[in-house]
Amino acid sequence: MWQMSHSLSTPVKILYVVEWEVLQYLNHYFPKSQTLGPLLTLTGSAIDSQATACEDYLKETWPAVGLTLVFALEEYLRLREIGSS
């Protein structure tokens, strides 16, 4: 078990840094015919969370580029499907 250097009742801020290779992730975990727009997206925290479709989340979070991002990823998936047939 890890040694604690502070009181257990004192809040601690933790920062996670995640390196995520999106295209490799999509290749590994999604079927070739998968569209991303309707996928359930969970965001927030245990106290303040939101569940919505990926497309709706991206439009709300990044109005200027959200739809472009989901369409680009879906086009990649579509081209990947064509390339493997």
C-alpha positions as CSV (number, residue, x, y, z in Angstrom):
1,M,0.0,0.0,0.0
2,W,1.2,3.5,-0.7
3,Q,2.4,5.7,2.1
4,M,0.1,8.7,2.7
5,S,1.9,12.0,3.5
6,H,-1.3,14.0,4.3
7,S,-4.5,13.6,6.2
8,L,-7.1,11.4,4.6
9,S,-9.7,14.1,5.2
10,T,-7.7,16.6,3.1
11,P,-8.7,16.9,-0.5
12,V,-5.9,16.1,-3.0
13,K,-5.8,17.3,-6.6
14,I,-4.7,14.6,-9.1
15,L,-3.8,15.3,-12.7
16,Y,-3.9,12.4,-15.3
17,V,-2.1,12.8,-18.5
18,V,-3.2,10.3,-21.1
19,E,-1.7,9.8,-24.5
20,W,-4.3,8.4,-26.8
21,E,-3.8,7.2,-30.4
22,V,-7.3,7.8,-31.7
23,L,-6.9,6.0,-35.0
24,Q,-5.3,2.9,-33.5
25,Y,-8.0,2.9,-30.8
26,L,-10.7,3.0,-33.4
27,N,-9.0,0.3,-35.5
28,H,-8.8,-2.0,-32.4
29,Y,-12.1,-1.5,-30.6
30,F,-14.7,-0.6,-33.2
31,P,-16.2,-2.6,-36.1
32,K,-15.5,-1.2,-39.5
33,S,-19.1,-0.2,-40.0
34,Q,-19.4,1.7,-36.7
35,T,-20.5,5.4,-36.9
36,L,-19.4,7.6,-34.1
37,G,-22.2,10.2,-34.0
38,P,-24.8,8.0,-32.1
39,L,-22.3,6.5,-29.6
40,L,-23.0,7.2,-26.0
41,T,-20.6,9.7,-24.5
42,L,-20.1,10.1,-20.8
43,T,-18.5,13.3,-19.5
44,G,-18.1,15.1,-16.2
45,S,-17.6,13.9,-12.7
46,A,-19.4,11.7,-10.2
47,I,-21.4,14.7,-9.0
48,D,-21.9,16.6,-12.2
49,S,-22.1,14.2,-15.2
50,Q,-23.7,14.1,-18.6
51,A,-24.6,11.3,-21.0
52,T,-25.3,12.2,-24.6
53,A,-24.6,11.1,-28.2
54,C,-21.1,11.7,-29.3
55,E,-22.3,14.0,-32.1
56,D,-24.4,16.1,-29.7
57,Y,-21.5,16.4,-27.2
58,L,-19.1,17.6,-29.9
59,K,-21.5,20.1,-31.3
60,E,-22.2,21.5,-27.8
61,T,-18.5,21.5,-26.6
62,W,-16.9,22.7,-29.8
63,P,-19.6,24.4,-31.9
64,A,-17.2,25.5,-34.6
65,V,-15.4,22.2,-35.2
66,G,-17.3,19.4,-33.4
67,L,-19.3,18.2,-36.4
68,T,-16.2,18.4,-38.6
69,L,-14.3,16.2,-36.2
70,V,-17.0,13.5,-36.0
71,F,-17.5,13.5,-39.8
72,A,-13.7,13.2,-40.4
73,L,-13.4,10.3,-38.0
74,E,-16.4,8.6,-39.6
75,E,-14.9,9.2,-43.1
76,Y,-11.7,7.5,-41.8
77,L,-13.8,4.5,-40.7
78,R,-15.6,4.4,-44.0
79,L,-12.4,4.5,-46.0
80,R,-10.8,1.9,-43.8
81,E,-13.8,-0.4,-44.5
82,I,-13.4,0.1,-48.3
83,G,-9.6,-0.4,-48.2
84,S,-10.0,-3.8,-46.5
85,S,-12.6,-5.2,-48.8
